[in-house]
Amino acid sequence: MAILSVSEFEAVINKVTMRVEKVLSERGSVAAIETALRDLRRIFAAARQPGKLKPLRSVLDEVTELVSREIPDDSAVLEQLWDLADYVDYRA
């Protein structure tokens, strides 16, 4: 699903954040997941500021890598992360 607006971007990043929080609560303290969560919050905070969002594109790639490694069985969350990356690349 293509993300067309900043509101949709925020909604999708919130879904991903909730999924990461759920995994963190199930597993306890996992440094990689905590890093991904912190980075997702940074990206969310910059969502309405394209000048700050674009430079966080590489951070989004790192989050995608961490999530694919730590939550490999959830293809939906990976697709959402790819949609977020597409938004940053083409719409922000």
TIRO-2110 file (N, C-alpha, C; in Angstrom, 1 decimal):
// TIRO-2110
0.8, -1.2, 0.0, N, 1, A
0.0, 0.0, 0.0, CA, 1, A
0.9, 1.2, 0.0, C, 1, A
0.7, 2.1, -1.0, N, 2, A
1.5, 3.3, -1.0, CA, 2, A
1.0, 4.3, 0.0, C, 2, A
1.9, 4.9, 0.7, N, 3, A
1.6, 5.9, 1.7, CA, 3, A
1.6, 7.3, 0.9, C, 3, A
0.5, 8.0, 1.0, N, 4, A
0.3, 9.2, 0.2, CA, 4, A
0.4, 10.5, 1.0, C, 4, A
0.3, 10.4, 2.3, N, 5, A
0.3, 11.6, 3.1, CA, 5, A
1.1, 11.4, 4.4, C, 5, A
1.4, 12.5, 5.0, N, 6, A
2.1, 12.5, 6.3, CA, 6, A
1.3, 11.8, 7.4, C, 6, A
0.0, 12.0, 7.3, N, 7, A
-0.9, 11.4, 8.3, CA, 7, A
-0.9, 9.8, 8.1, C, 7, A
-0.9, 9.4, 6.9, N, 8, A
-0.8, 7.9, 6.7, CA, 8, A
0.6, 7.4, 7.1, C, 8, A
1.6, 8.2, 6.8, N, 9, A
3.0, 7.8, 7.3, CA, 9, A
3.0, 7.7, 8.8, C, 9, A
2.4, 8.6, 9.5, N, 10, A
2.4, 8.5, 11.0, CA, 10, A
1.6, 7.3, 11.5, C, 10, A
0.5, 7.0, 10.8, N, 11, A
-0.3, 5.9, 11.2, CA, 11, A
0.4, 4.6, 11.0, C, 11, A
1.1, 4.5, 9.9, N, 12, A
1.9, 3.2, 9.6, CA, 12, A
3.1, 3.1, 10.6, C, 12, A
3.7, 4.2, 10.8, N, 13, A
4.9, 4.1, 11.8, CA, 13, A
4.4, 3.8, 13.2, C, 13, A
3.2, 4.2, 13.5, N, 14, A
2.6, 3.9, 14.8, CA, 14, A
2.3, 2.4, 14.9, C, 14, A
1.8, 1.8, 13.8, N, 15, A
1.6, 0.4, 13.8, CA, 15, A
2.9, -0.4, 13.9, C, 15, A
3.9, 0.0, 13.2, N, 16, A
5.2, -0.7, 13.4, CA, 16, A
5.7, -0.5, 14.8, C, 16, A
5.6, 0.7, 15.3, N, 17, A
6.1, 0.9, 16.7, CA, 17, A
5.3, 0.0, 17.7, C, 17, A
4.0, -0.1, 17.5, N, 18, A
3.3, -1.0, 18.5, CA, 18, A
3.7, -2.4, 18.4, C, 18, A
4.0, -2.9, 17.1, N, 19, A
4.5, -4.2, 17.0, CA, 19, A
5.8, -4.5, 17.6, C, 19, A
6.7, -3.5, 17.5, N, 20, A
8.0, -3.6, 18.1, CA, 20, A
7.9, -3.5, 19.6, C, 20, A
7.0, -2.7, 20.1, N, 21, A
6.8, -2.6, 21.6, CA, 21, A
6.2, -4.0, 22.1, C, 21, A
5.4, -4.6, 21.3, N, 22, A
4.8, -5.9, 21.7, CA, 22, A
5.9, -6.9, 21.8, C, 22, A
6.8, -7.0, 20.9, N, 23, A
7.9, -7.9, 20.9, CA, 23, A
8.8, -7.7, 22.1, C, 23, A
9.0, -6.4, 22.3, N, 24, A
9.9, -6.0, 23.5, CA, 24, A
9.3, -6.4, 24.8, C, 24, A
8.0, -6.3, 24.9, N, 25, A
7.3, -6.7, 26.2, CA, 25, A
7.3, -8.2, 26.3, C, 25, A
7.2, -8.9, 25.2, N, 26, A
7.2, -10.4, 25.3, CA, 26, A
8.6, -10.9, 25.6, C, 26, A
9.6, -10.3, 25.0, N, 27, A
11.0, -10.9, 25.2, CA, 27, A
11.8, -10.2, 26.3, C, 27, A
11.3, -9.1, 26.8, N, 28, A
12.1, -8.4, 27.8, CA, 28, A
13.1, -7.5, 27.1, C, 28, A
14.1, -7.1, 27.9, N, 29, A
15.1, -6.2, 27.3, CA, 29, A
16.0, -6.8, 26.3, C, 29, A
15.9, -6.3, 25.1, N, 30, A
16.7, -6.8, 23.9, CA, 30, A
17.2, -5.5, 23.3, C, 30, A
18.6, -5.3, 23.3, N, 31, A
19.2, -4.1, 22.9, CA, 31, A
18.8, -3.7, 21.5, C, 31, A
18.8, -4.7, 20.6, N, 32, A
18.5, -4.4, 19.2, CA, 32, A
17.1, -3.9, 19.0, C, 32, A
16.1, -4.5, 19.7, N, 33, A
14.7, -4.1, 19.6, CA, 33, A
14.5, -2.7, 20.3, C, 33, A
15.2, -2.5, 21.4, N, 34, A
15.2, -1.1, 22.0, CA, 34, A
15.7, 0.0, 21.1, C, 34, A
16.8, -0.4, 20.4, N, 35, A
17.3, 0.6, 19.4, CA, 35, A
16.4, 0.9, 18.3, C, 35, A
15.7, -0.2, 17.8, N, 36, A
14.7, 0.0, 16.7, CA, 36, A
13.6, 0.9, 17.2, C, 36, A
13.1, 0.7, 18.4, N, 37, A
12.0, 1.4, 19.0, CA, 37, A
12.4, 2.9, 19.1, C, 37, A
13.6, 3.2, 19.7, N, 38, A
14.1, 4.5, 19.8, CA, 38, A
14.2, 5.2, 18.5, C, 38, A
14.7, 4.5, 17.5, N, 39, A
14.8, 5.1, 16.1, CA, 39, A
13.5, 5.4, 15.5, C, 39, A
12.5, 4.5, 15.7, N, 40, A
11.2, 4.7, 15.1, CA, 40, A
10.5, 5.9, 15.7, C, 40, A
10.8, 6.2, 17.0, N, 41, A
10.2, 7.4, 17.6, CA, 41, A
10.9, 8.6, 17.1, C, 41, A
12.2, 8.6, 16.8, N, 42, A
12.9, 9.7, 16.2, CA, 42, A
12.3, 10.0, 14.8, C, 42, A
12.1, 9.0, 14.0, N, 43, A
11.5, 9.1, 12.7, CA, 43, A
10.1, 9.7, 12.8, C, 43, A
9.3, 9.2, 13.7, N, 44, A
8.0, 9.7, 13.9, CA, 44, A
8.0, 11.2, 14.2, C, 44, A
8.9, 11.6, 15.1, N, 45, A
9.0, 13.0, 15.5, CA, 45, A
9.4, 13.9, 14.3, C, 45, A
10.0, 13.4, 13.3, N, 46, A
10.5, 14.2, 12.2, CA, 46, A
9.5, 14.1, 11.0, C, 46, A
8.4, 13.4, 11.1, N, 47, A
7.5, 13.1, 10.0, CA, 47, A
7.0, 14.3, 9.3, C, 47, A
6.7, 15.4, 10.0, N, 48, A
6.1, 16.6, 9.4, CA, 48, A
7.2, 17.6, 9.0, C, 48, A
8.5, 17.2, 9.1, N, 49, A
9.6, 18.1, 8.7, CA, 49, A
10.5, 17.4, 7.7, C, 49, A
10.1, 17.5, 6.4, N, 50, A
10.9, 16.8, 5.4, CA, 50, A
12.4, 17.1, 5.5, C, 50, A
12.8, 18.2, 5.9, N, 51, A
14.3, 18.5, 6.1, CA, 51, A
14.9, 17.7, 7.1, C, 51, A
14.2, 17.2, 8.1, N, 52, A
14.7, 16.4, 9.1, CA, 52, A
14.4, 14.9, 8.8, C, 52, A
13.4, 14.6, 8.1, N, 53, A
13.0, 13.2, 7.8, CA, 53, A
13.9, 12.6, 6.8, C, 53, A
14.3, 13.3, 5.7, N, 54, A
15.1, 12.8, 4.7, CA, 54, A
16.4, 12.2, 5.2, C, 54, A
17.1, 13.0, 6.1, N, 55, A
18.4, 12.5, 6.6, CA, 55, A
18.2, 11.2, 7.5, C, 55, A
17.0, 10.9, 8.0, N, 56, A
16.8, 9.7, 8.8, CA, 56, A
16.5, 8.5, 7.9, C, 56, A
16.6, 8.6, 6.6, N, 57, A
16.3, 7.5, 5.7, CA, 57, A
17.2, 6.3, 6.0, C, 57, A
18.5, 6.6, 6.3, N, 58, A
19.4, 5.5, 6.6, CA, 58, A
19.1, 4.9, 7.9, C, 58, A
18.6, 5.6, 8.8, N, 59, A
18.2, 5.1, 10.1, CA, 59, A
17.0, 4.1, 9.9, C, 59, A
16.1, 4.5, 9.0, N, 60, A
14.9, 3.6, 8.7, CA, 60, A
15.4, 2.3, 8.1, C, 60, A
16.5, 2.4, 7.3, N, 61, A
17.1, 1.1, 6.7, CA, 61, A
17.6, 0.3, 7.9, C, 61, A
18.3, 0.9, 8.8, N, 62, A
18.8, 0.1, 10.0, CA, 62, A
17.7, -0.5, 10.8, C, 62, A
16.6, 0.2, 11.0, N, 63, A
15.4, -0.3, 11.7, CA, 63, A
14.9, -1.5, 10.9, C, 63, A
14.8, -1.4, 9.6, N, 64, A
14.3, -2.5, 8.8, CA, 64, A
15.1, -3.7, 8.9, C, 64, A
16.4, -3.5, 8.9, N, 65, A
17.4, -4.6, 9.1, CA, 65, A
17.2, -5.3, 10.5, C, 65, A
17.1, -4.5, 11.5, N, 66, A
17.0, -5.0, 12.9, CA, 66, A
15.7, -5.8, 13.0, C, 66, A
14.6, -5.2, 12.5, N, 67, A
13.3, -5.9, 12.6, CA, 67, A
13.3, -7.2, 11.8, C, 67, A
13.9, -7.2, 10.6, N, 68, A
13.9, -8.4, 9.8, CA, 68, A
14.7, -9.5, 10.5, C, 68, A
15.7, -9.1, 11.2, N, 69, A
16.5, -10.1, 12.0, CA, 69, A
15.8, -10.5, 13.3, C, 69, A
15.2, -9.6, 14.0, N, 70, A
14.6, -9.9, 15.3, CA, 70, A
13.1, -10.4, 15.2, C, 70, A
12.4, -10.0, 14.1, N, 71, A
11.0, -10.5, 14.0, CA, 71, A
10.8, -11.0, 12.5, C, 71, A
11.5, -12.1, 12.2, N, 72, A
11.6, -12.6, 10.8, CA, 72, A
10.2, -13.2, 10.4, C, 72, A
9.4, -13.5, 11.3, N, 73, A
8.1, -14.2, 10.9, CA, 73, A
7.0, -13.2, 10.6, C, 73, A
7.2, -11.9, 10.7, N, 74, A
6.2, -10.9, 10.5, CA, 74, A
6.4, -10.2, 9.2, C, 74, A
5.9, -10.7, 8.1, N, 75, A
6.1, -10.1, 6.8, CA, 75, A
5.3, -8.8, 6.7, C, 75, A
4.2, -8.7, 7.4, N, 76, A
3.4, -7.5, 7.3, CA, 76, A
4.2, -6.2, 7.8, C, 76, A
4.9, -6.4, 8.9, N, 77, A
5.6, -5.3, 9.5, CA, 77, A
6.8, -4.9, 8.6, C, 77, A
7.4, -5.9, 7.9, N, 78, A
8.4, -5.6, 6.9, CA, 78, A
7.9, -4.8, 5.7, C, 78, A
6.7, -5.2, 5.3, N, 79, A
6.1, -4.5, 4.1, CA, 79, A
5.8, -3.0, 4.5, C, 79, A
5.3, -2.9, 5.8, N, 80, A
5.0, -1.5, 6.3, CA, 80, A
6.3, -0.7, 6.3, C, 80, A
7.4, -1.3, 6.7, N, 81, A
8.7, -0.6, 6.8, CA, 81, A
9.1, -0.2, 5.4, C, 81, A
8.9, -1.1, 4.4, N, 82, A
9.3, -0.7, 3.0, CA, 82, A
8.4, 0.4, 2.5, C, 82, A
7.1, 0.4, 2.9, N, 83, A
6.2, 1.5, 2.5, CA, 83, A
6.7, 2.8, 3.1, C, 83, A
7.1, 2.8, 4.3, N, 84, A
7.7, 4.0, 5.0, CA, 84, A
8.9, 4.5, 4.2, C, 84, A
9.8, 3.6, 3.8, N, 85, A
11.0, 4.0, 3.1, CA, 85, A
10.6, 4.6, 1.7, C, 85, A
9.6, 4.0, 1.1, N, 86, A
9.2, 4.5, -0.2, CA, 86, A
8.6, 6.0, 0.0, C, 86, A
7.9, 6.2, 1.0, N, 87, A
7.3, 7.5, 1.3, CA, 87, A
8.5, 8.5, 1.5, C, 87, A
9.5, 8.1, 2.3, N, 88, A
10.6, 9.1, 2.5, CA, 88, A
11.3, 9.3, 1.2, C, 88, A
11.5, 8.3, 0.4, N, 89, A
12.2, 8.5, -0.9, CA, 89, A
11.5, 9.3, -1.9, C, 89, A
10.2, 9.1, -2.0, N, 90, A
9.4, 9.7, -3.1, CA, 90, A
8.4, 10.8, -2.8, C, 90, A
8.1, 11.0, -1.5, N, 91, A
7.1, 12.0, -1.2, CA, 91, A
7.5, 13.0, -0.1, C, 91, A
8.5, 12.7, 0.6, N, 92, A
8.9, 13.6, 1.7, CA, 92, A
9.8, 14.7, 1.1, C, 92, A
END
